[in-house]
């Protein structure tokens, strides 16, 4: 089938009629072509022991119809110790292009038994082949969780990552983008999950730097937060929850993975998000009072994530955080960002079109 719009939360098929597998993903533009890449979860069934099947990439001219370009970073099936083995917890690939070296540089996070580490690969082409040049590194000697990579206007690159269960770090990268330079700043310190901010998604608009982040509750969705700053290294000022129509406090049952600035539009920013648990119903303001599954979670989240309430998570209030779910059928929630002054909002839309934006 051929698409002519984006329908958040609905099953999205590629041009061959197969589910798109680009989770924890981002979009990079090369020429006039968009490339959407992410974790290939096609074999991640409950009980399979398989976490990923490499990094998959799709190409499009319109952001609606995506051609499968294959697995650009394949799993290493033979070496169980490899960070790319299918049983390893490979998450959130990010690819940036280095103008100086002419290389595409990919960082991936891997949750190893002895801590979260990073693997870096490079390629001459967006579609690969990619070569591992560093593996199992601890940037700044820290456990590095969810992250984002940013190329600034001066081609200097920055690495935003969650220092596991602690705080958010902004670190300068070296000129070749394959390591940290040593300079960094710390932000959003918190004592423990679920308060710790993770899943940083950076974007820049009209001189203002923005970060979307989420709380740490495993696959269970929680309320997002948006903050702004006047520089890459902050200080960051929290603006609030960007999801105004979501009384369930679950970010429309999704987690933002990245923000894509449309290069051929004046002011179109798109928040890309995963709906890891599509079996949970979407509840917006008009039907939340009739919903049952989210009400308890919403009550807890409204207290837990309210800085004015000193709330202690009780054992009976623990939200299920199991990683053992069928992510092969997870969906995507893409929404355009609406700005009011500095505030960035994500309004729920059942359907929307790129053509409706200047």
Residue pairs with C-beta under 8 A, 6 or more apart in sequence:
1 13
1 17
2 64
2 65
3 64
3 65
4 64
4 353
5 64
5 351
5 352
5 353
6 63
6 64
6 334
6 351
6 352
6 353
6 354
7 350
7 351
8 252
8 332
8 333
8 334
8 335
8 348
8 349
8 350
8 352
9 252
9 253
9 254
9 275
9 278
9 282
9 331
9 332
9 333
10 331
11 19
11 331
12 19
12 20
12 66
12 331
12 332
13 19
13 20
14 20
14 58
14 66
14 67
14 68
15 65
15 66
15 67
15 68
16 68
18 68
19 42
19 328
19 329
20 36
20 58
20 66
20 332
21 38
21 39
21 40
21 41
21 42
21 53
21 56
21 328
22 36
22 37
22 38
22 39
22 40
22 56
22 57
22 58
23 38
23 39
23 40
23 41
23 257
23 274
23 276
23 327
23 330
24 38
24 39
24 91
24 92
24 93
24 257
24 274
25 36
25 37
25 38
25 39
25 93
25 257
25 258
25 272
25 274
26 36
26 37
26 38
26 93
26 94
26 95
26 257
26 258
26 260
26 272
27 34
27 35
27 36
27 37
27 63
27 258
27 260
27 272
28 34
28 35
28 37
28 95
28 96
28 97
28 126
29 35
29 263
30 97
30 126
32 61
33 59
33 60
33 61
34 59
34 60
34 61
34 63
35 57
35 58
35 59
35 69
35 126
35 127
36 57
36 58
36 59
36 60
36 66
37 55
37 56
37 57
37 58
37 72
37 93
37 95
38 55
38 56
38 93
38 257
39 52
39 55
39 56
39 90
39 91
39 92
39 93
40 52
40 53
40 54
40 55
40 56
40 71
41 52
41 53
41 327
41 328
41 330
42 53
42 328
43 50
43 53
43 86
43 328
44 50
44 51
44 52
44 53
44 326
44 327
44 328
45 326
45 328
46 324
46 325
46 326
47 324
49 86
49 87
50 86
50 87
51 86
51 87
51 88
51 89
51 90
52 75
52 86
52 88
52 90
53 71
53 75
53 86
54 71
54 72
54 73
54 74
54 75
54 84
55 71
55 72
55 73
55 90
55 93
55 106
55 108
56 68
56 69
56 70
56 71
56 72
57 69
57 70
57 71
57 72
57 126
57 127
58 66
58 67
58 68
58 69
59 66
59 67
59 69
60 66
60 67
62 354
63 262
63 270
63 354
64 354
69 127
70 127
72 123
72 126
72 127
72 128
72 129
72 130
73 84
73 93
73 106
73 108
73 121
73 128
73 130
74 84
75 84
75 85
75 86
76 82
76 84
76 85
77 85
77 86
79 85
80 87
82 88
83 90
83 108
83 110
83 112
83 117
83 119
83 132
83 135
83 136
84 90
84 119
84 132
88 110
88 111
88 112
89 110
89 111
89 112
90 108
90 109
90 110
91 108
91 109
91 110
91 111
91 146
92 108
92 109
92 146
92 147
92 257
93 106
93 107
93 108
94 106
94 107
94 108
94 147
94 148
94 149
94 258
95 104
95 105
95 106
95 126
95 149
96 104
96 105
96 149
96 150
96 151
96 157
96 177
97 103
97 104
97 105
97 126
97 151
98 104
98 105
98 155
98 157
98 176
98 177
99 155
100 155
100 175
100 176
101 176
101 177
102 124
103 122
103 123
103 124
103 176
103 177
104 122
104 123
104 124
104 125
104 126
104 130
105 120
105 121
105 122
105 149
105 176
105 177
105 178
106 120
106 121
106 122
106 123
106 130
107 118
107 119
107 120
107 147
107 149
107 159
108 118
108 119
108 121
109 116
109 117
109 118
109 144
109 145
109 146
109 147
109 161
110 116
110 117
110 118
110 119
110 136
112 136
115 138
115 143
115 164
116 143
116 144
116 145
116 164
117 135
117 136
117 137
117 138
117 143
117 144
118 134
118 136
118 137
118 138
118 139
118 144
119 132
119 134
119 135
119 136
119 137
120 132
120 133
120 134
120 135
120 137
120 178
120 179
121 130
121 131
121 132
121 133
122 130
122 131
122 133
122 178
123 129
123 130
123 131
133 178
134 178
134 179
137 179
138 144
139 159
139 161
139 171
139 179
139 180
140 169
140 171
140 180
140 182
140 184
142 163
142 164
142 169
143 163
143 164
144 161
144 162
144 163
144 164
144 169
145 161
145 162
145 163
145 164
145 198
146 161
146 162
146 198
146 199
146 200
147 159
147 160
147 161
147 162
147 200
148 159
148 160
148 161
148 200
148 201
148 202
148 258
149 157
149 158
149 159
149 160
149 173
149 177
150 157
150 158
150 159
150 160
150 202
150 232
151 157
152 158
152 232
156 172
156 173
157 172
157 173
157 177
158 170
158 171
158 172
158 173
158 202
158 232
159 169
159 170
159 171
159 172
159 173
159 180
160 168
160 169
160 170
160 171
160 200
160 202
160 211
161 168
161 169
161 171
161 200
162 168
162 169
162 196
162 197
162 198
162 199
162 200
162 216
163 169
163 186
165 192
165 193
165 196
165 216
166 189
166 190
166 196
167 186
167 187
167 188
167 189
167 190
167 196
168 186
168 187
168 188
168 197
168 200
168 211
168 213
169 184
169 185
169 186
169 187
170 184
170 185
170 187
170 232
170 233
170 234
171 180
171 181
171 183
171 184
172 180
172 181
172 182
172 183
172 184
173 179
173 180
173 181
174 180
174 181
185 233
185 234
187 234
187 235
187 236
188 196
188 197
188 213
188 227
188 236
190 196
190 197
193 215
193 216
193 217
194 215
194 216
194 217
194 222
194 304
194 305
194 313
194 319
195 215
195 216
195 304
195 305
196 215
196 216
197 213
197 214
197 215
197 216
197 225
198 213
198 214
198 215
198 216
199 212
199 213
199 214
199 255
199 256
199 257
200 211
200 212
200 213
201 211
201 212
201 213
201 256
201 257
201 258
201 259
201 271
202 209
202 210
202 211
202 259
203 210
203 259
203 261
203 269
204 210
204 261
205 261
205 267
205 269
205 339
207 230
208 228
208 229
208 230
208 342
209 228
209 229
209 230
209 231
209 232
210 226
210 227
210 228
210 259
210 344
211 226
211 227
211 228
211 229
211 236
212 224
212 225
212 226
212 242
212 256
212 259
212 271
212 344
213 224
213 225
213 227
214 221
214 222
214 223
214 224
214 225
214 251
214 255
214 256
215 222
215 223
215 225
215 301
215 304
215 305
217 319
217 321
218 319
218 320
218 321
218 322
218 323
219 276
219 277
219 321
219 322
219 323
219 325
219 327
220 250
220 277
220 297
220 319
220 320
220 321
221 250
221 251
221 253
221 254
221 255
221 275
221 276
221 277
221 280
222 249
222 250
222 251
222 301
222 305
222 319
223 241
223 243
223 246
223 249
223 250
223 251
223 301
223 305
224 241
224 242
224 243
224 251
224 255
224 256
224 346
225 238
225 240
225 241
225 242
225 305
226 238
226 239
226 240
226 241
226 242
226 343
226 344
227 236
227 237
227 238
227 239
228 236
228 237
228 239
228 342
229 235
229 236
229 237
239 342
239 343
239 344
240 343
241 249
242 271
242 337
242 343
242 344
242 345
242 346
243 251
243 252
243 345
243 346
243 348
244 345
244 346
244 347
245 284
245 285
245 347
245 348
246 252
246 283
246 284
246 348
247 283
247 284
247 285
247 288
247 298
248 283
248 288
248 291
248 294
248 295
248 297
248 298
249 294
249 297
249 298
249 301
249 302
249 305
250 280
250 294
250 297
250 298
250 301
251 273
252 273
252 282
252 284
252 333
252 335
252 346
252 348
253 275
253 277
253 278
253 280
253 281
253 282
253 333
254 273
254 274
254 275
254 276
254 333
255 273
255 274
255 276
256 271
256 272
256 273
257 272
257 273
257 274
258 271
258 272
259 269
259 270
259 271
259 272
259 337
260 269
260 270
260 272
261 268
261 269
262 268
262 269
262 270
262 354
262 357
265 354
265 357
265 358
266 357
266 358
267 339
267 357
267 358
268 336
268 354
268 357
268 358
269 336
269 337
269 344
270 334
270 335
270 336
270 337
271 334
271 335
271 336
271 337
271 346
272 332
272 334
273 332
273 333
273 334
273 335
274 330
274 331
274 332
274 333
275 330
275 331
275 332
275 333
276 325
276 327
276 330
277 325
277 330
278 329
278 330
278 331
280 293
280 294
281 291
281 293
281 294
282 348
283 291
283 294
284 348
288 294
288 295
288 298
296 317
297 319
300 313
300 317
300 319
303 309
303 311
304 311
304 313
335 346
335 347
335 348
335 349
335 352
336 346
336 349
336 352
336 357
337 344
337 345
337 346
338 344
338 345
338 346
338 347
339 345
